[in-house]
């Protein structure tokens, strides 16, 4: 669920900055990569953990990293 929070925060950030909500993961990542590299770096690093979560259990270290990244994006957004 942490990555879903990260994706929602990214979408909120994009909505605030661009006036649109991304239509897909691909669209979200392209906007972030092109215009907001700091947030892109966080989301891109965490996306494989999200993909793996469909077939593997997440360990505590990964969950902690994702939680910290969600908090970092919240801080950037001023939430």
ABEGO torsion letter per residue (X at the ends): XAAAAAAAAAAAAAAAAAGBBBABAAAAAAAAAAABAAAAAAAAAAAAAAAAAAABBBBAAAAAAAAAAAAAAAAAAGX
